[in-house]
Amino acid sequence: MVPTLGGGLARLDLMRDGAAAPILRPWPGGSTDDPNDLALYPMVPWTNRISGGGFAFGGRFHPLPQNLAGEPCPIHGDGWQSSWSVASASAARICLARTSASVGPYRYDASLDYSMAADGLTVRLSATNRGEIALPFGLGLHPWLPRTPGARLRAIARSVWLQDKRHLPTSLAALANLPNWDFASLRPLPEGWINNSFMQWDGHAEIRWEDRGVMLNITASPPLTAYILYSPDRTAPFFCFEPVSHGVDAHNLPPGPEAHGLVILPPGAMLAAECRFFAQSIGA
């Protein structure tokens, strides 16, 4: 756990015969202060990219600053780049908290709860609107997983957003028409680049590393009804399976943010989500 680095998780391992089998890609430690080197971090008060330098809502335009070098779009909110405080801690649970008052129009309190049990890790993330106006909020988790030749994924969704060179959505395609991206049954990851939003996800995913003899089940509650699958290509040492509440650039897509998974929170209202990670050995 690294509260000061985006409230992120340093590692998640399956212990087998006294040895650790990494389930999430381990953080290399103090040699880096880049949240993208963590095993997992939260995304709040939105996930992925917002185009156009901000979004229009409630009769006005709300500008948002760039927050990642080389990336023209505001990305992932500000929780992943912020320090969180420890609200409480025990041997099996740590609760983090932070208050944000500096990301565009958003003023909010967030909580992040990591709970370990014998059967896995549960992560709970919430945001409460502390601003004076209603705004569209979203949540998500960004795990980084080891990619090996034996990695396989099953995650049932109905459609996927195709995207342009800026990684912004262009059209929504039925997965029935894209068999190479349909993970309704266990299949290998795509050979080449993928960084797309899969919509109407049923909230269950299975990842199996046949060559490592381990598997991971992911179960997410609403509003986490979409996922983003990201991997540069088959040579990359990692891939990302990100449970999220909304599609990329949902703030700016017609007919409006609620149609694409964002939740309008009036002042004082809260949005919360939960995701569970359960790993086990497979094979002989």
N, C-alpha and C positions, 0 to 999 in steps of 0.2 A: 504494500500500500504506500502511495506517495501523495499525501494530502496537498503538499505544496506545489505539485506538478499536475494541475488539472484535476485533482481528486482521483487520480488514476490508479489502476491496479498494476503492480510490478510483475506478477506472474500468477499463473494457476496451473498446478501440476497434479497428476495422478500418481500416487505413491504405489509402487509395485515392487515387492520383495526388497524394500528398503531403498529403492532408487526412484528418482523423480522423472516422470515422463511428461514433458511440457504439453499442456493442452492449449494454452495461449502462448504466443511467442514471448519469451522472457525479456523484460527490460534489462539493458546492459548495465544499469546502475548509474552512479554519479558521474560517469564520463559524458553524459548528455543531459541537456535540459529541454529537449524537444519532446513534446507530448506524443508525437507520432512514433516515438521509440518505446512507448509504454505497451503493456499487454492489452489494456483496455482503458478507455476514458469515456466520460459522459458527454452528451451533446444537449445543450440547453441555452437559450430558449427556442432554438430551431436547429435543424440538422442540414448538412450539406450546403449548397450554394444558393444565394439570392442574387438575381441579376439586376442590372440597371442601377447599382449603387443604393438600393433600398426598395421600398414598396409603398404603394398607395393604399390607404385604409382609413375609413372614417372621415372621408372628405378632405384628406391632406396627404402629402407625400412625406414619408419618414425615411430620411437618409441613414445609411449604415456605413461605417468605415471599413476599408480593407483591413484584414487582420492576419494575413499570411503572405510572406514574401513570395513574389512570383505568381500569386493567385489574384486575378482582378476582382473576383466576387467575394463579398463577405461569406465566411464559411463556418459552419458548425456552432454558431453562437459564440459566447465568451467563456462558458464554464470550463472548457477543456484547456484554456490558456490561463486560468486563474488559480490562485491559492485558495484552498478550502481549509476551514478550521475543524478540529475534532470536537464534536458535540458530546460524544460518549464513546467508550471503548471497553471491550471485554475480550476474553480469549477467542471467542467465536464470532464477534460482531463489532463493527465500527460504524458510527454514524457521523457523517460529515455535513457541514452547512456552510453557506456563503450568502451574502447579499450583494446584488449587482445594481449599480445605478449609473452605468456609463456606456451601455451598448445601444446606441441610437435611442429610440423611444422607450426601450424596455427598462423597467424598474421592478425587480423581483427578488424574492427569497427562494433559495433552492436547498433541498436536502438530498443526500446520497447515502444509502444504507447498504453495506455489504454484510451479509450473514452467511457464515459457513456452517455446514452440518455434514454428517457422515455421508449423506447422499448428494452433496454438491453445494454450489454457491448460488445465493439469491441476491440480486441487485435491485434495489428500489430507488427510483429517481422521481422527484417532484419539483414543481415550480409554482409559486404563488405570486400573482400579479399585485405588486405594491405601487403601481403607477396610478395616475388619475384618470386614465382612459382605458377602454377595452382594446385588446390587441390579440392578434393570432399567435398562439404559442404552439411549439412542438418539442418533442423529446426524442432521445435516441441513445443507443450505446454503440461504441466503436471498438469491437474486439479485433485484435490482430492474431491470426492463427498460422501455425506452420504449414507451408505448402510442400508436399512431397509428391512423387509420382503416384503413390497409392491413395491420395486424398480423393474422397467421394462425397457428394452432397445430395441430400434430399430435402426439399423445401417447397411445398405446394403453394403456388400463386396462380392468378388468372391472367395477368397482363404485365407488360414491362414497358417502361418509357425508353424509346430510342432517343439518341442525343446527338448534338452537334460537336464540333471540335472544341467548344468551350466547356463541354460536359454539361450542357443545359438541355432540357427536354425539348423534343420536337414533335413527336407523335406517340400515341399509346397503341401498342400492338398486342394482340392476343397471343398468349404463349402457345396455343394450339397451332399457330402458324410459324412458330420458331422452335422446332423440336430440339435443336442443339442447346437452347437455353431453357428448356422445360425440365425442371428438377422435380417433377411429380414422382419420379422414381429415382433411386440412387444412381448417380452418374458422375463421370469425371468432370472437373472444372474445365472451362473453355481453354483452348490452347493459347489464344491471344488475349489482347486487352479487353477488359470488361470493367465498367464502373456505372452500373445501371440500377434504377429503382424498379423493384418487382412489387406489384400492387396486389391488393386483396389476398394477402398471405394469411394462411390459417393459423399462424402463431406457433407452429412446430417445425423444427429442423433437426436433421440428423447428419452429422459429419463423421465419416469413418476414414481412418488412416489404415488401410489394409496392410501396408508395409511396416507399420509401427505397432500393430496389434492393439489399437485404442480407438474409442469412439466418443463422441460428444453429442448429447441431446440438448437442444435449446428450446425452451418453452417461454413464450412471451404473452403477456396479457394485453388487451386493448388499453390504450390506443396504439400499441405497437403492432399495426396491421400491415406493415410493408417492410421490406428489407432491401438494402443495397449490397450488391455483390461487387467487390472490387479486387482485381488482380492485374498487374501489368502484363504478365504472360506466364507460360509454363516454367520459365527459368527463374522466376521470382521465388525467394525463400519464404514468402508469406502470401496470404490472401485475407480479405476482410469480409465477414458476414455481419452486417450491421442492422439490428432490429430498430426500426424507426417508426414514427407516427405519421409521416407524410412524405410525399414525393419531393424530388429536387425542384427548387424554385416554386414551391406551392404558393408562396405569397403573391406571385405575379401571374399565375396561370388562370385563364378564364374557366368557369364563370366566377371564381372567387376562391379564397383560401380554404374554406370549409369543405368544398367539393373535393379537395385533394388531401384531406387528413388533418390540417391544422385545426386547432380548437380555439374559439374566441373566448378569452377570459375577461370578464368584467373586473374592475378593481376588487381585490380581496379574494377572488376565486382561485382554485388550485387545480392543476393538472398533474396526475401521478401515473406511473407505469411500473411494472415489475417484470423481471426477466430471470429465468433460472437456467443454470448451467450444470449438467450432470454428466460426468465422465465415467467410463468403465473400460476394462480390458475386453478384447474380443479374440477369437481364435483359440489356438491351443495354449 
